[in-house]
């Protein structure tokens, strides 16, 4: 009797499994080096990409008039603002690699900004993605 071939699987309950999968997706499909600190929440990359694909299609509809107008100036790159980008800087990295979009990525956490900046620099994307620390204000400020 032959045993059924084993299929590759991932134990999502194992520490670091989701991060390893996300890093593999970034590397394989987008040629990006990616990581997040162990204590950070790991985003589901396919869901984030799906949102960007939807946004791309929506923008294409609005830009269709410009594409059909021969006298119109060439379209400028899309510029996105990611508020609360987190340590993984997921939307800016995916948006640039998939569509050539430019981003400003902001966060209020200095550690997240530091790591996101590291990812942008490591992947040579600083001309396209700017990571900024967003200062917080006191709710009692006048």
Secondary structure, 3 states (H helix, E strand, C coil): CCCCCCCCCCCCCCCCHHHHHHHHHHHHHHCCCCCCCCCCCCCCHHHHHHHHHHHHHHHHHHHHHHHHCCCCCCCCCCEEEEECCCCCCHHHHHHHHHHCCEEEEEECCHHHHHHHHHHHHHCCCCCCEEEEECCCCCCCCC
